[in-house]
């Protein structure tokens, strides 16, 4: 029986692999006698001064290549970027948003992943229920970090209920293994009203704080509740009173933990502050925006970046009328930032339109879940000016397609306006409003936000 190989998709020009006459279609079988389970095995074993790589050529010949690579990248890209199949989720979480999707959408939107390897590659959060002892040992051996963990609660019985998985409670013991090995971690709590809030939230923060400093941060985010919940566990959206209660708990723990450890550790997402009608925390409270991907500090950072970008701009008397569409959650903040630009550049007129999410339900307020059809329906007949700015998070990654499969071109045609997709740093926002051509934009090394 022939060995399983990993098919090469591309070979970089001028690379070691090209010098060795490797080609697309060849298969890498092993390195130093180790068969490769996935990309982490490959990266680990290839990271050596010299290696012995076994390759099966397209014609069936097997080559053994002695490679002196001095820790250089070999220049190979594989057909499967993970070099392994993705692992699907074994849970049936009471708050899972994928279960709240309407039927008839593209297949990829219904795929539930819970693959720890994507935590290291893409920053995904995983529940640990899909991880074997072998997976834990590889993380420790390869020193992979950080791993992002969807904790939700440290009450084993409650976690089994929330994840609808009888092994979800004992999976928490894997955090102990990672802590003992000094593996950096981040945690996430999806807060469900009446389930893991109040005393349970207190317990979870208390338990997770014992893993400092290797558990570097934990975020609390409110559950998303769409209108497609028939037959699912009854969940209610977080209210103003709920948000105030969460912030009282989080901020009390922040003060205690900062005194003891020099970091705030537990963070509430921006949505809690908006719901509680509270101003965003000062920048220093975000510990370097370590939980930015979970919507923690995005609005504070955006404001800081907009102000910094405006300081760099000189006078400009150009006149232009444009529009911006975003979710109802961030719309007041985006309107304020647009006003800051217009105050400095009086020739600009900016209309900011909050889009109500009729597709998923009005409780869904973020820009990343707005569909093309909601944009068209709510912007038809509105003054849009010469350009309509849309945040990058509204589109499928790397493409110009909305969740409902409408495209940027579809929206342009329907609204008869140029649609510009805006990356989400404050500098990108300022340049988009001012209409700077792409080639005139200086490079930017700040944080990349996922949502406006």
Protein Blocks (a to p, Z undefined) as FASTA:
>chain_A
ZZdddddfbdcehiaklmnopaehiacfbgghiacfblmlmmmmmmcfbdcdddddfkop
acdddddekhpaehiacfblnlpacdddfbdcfklmklmpcehiafklmpccddfklmmm
nopacehlmpcfklmmmmmmnopacddddfkpacfklmmmmnopaklmmmmmmmmmmmmn
opacdddddddehilgcjlmmmmmmmmmmmpcklmbdcdddddddfblghiacdddddfk
lmmmmmmmmmmmmmmmmmmnopakiacdfklmmmnopacddfklnnoolmmmnopoklmm
mmmmmmmmmmmpccdfbdcdddddddfklmmmmmmmmmmmmmmmmmbccdddddddfkno
pklmbfklccfklmmmmmgopaebjbdcddfklpcehiacdfkopafklmmmmnopacdd
ddfbfklmmmmmnopafklpccdfbdcdfbZZ
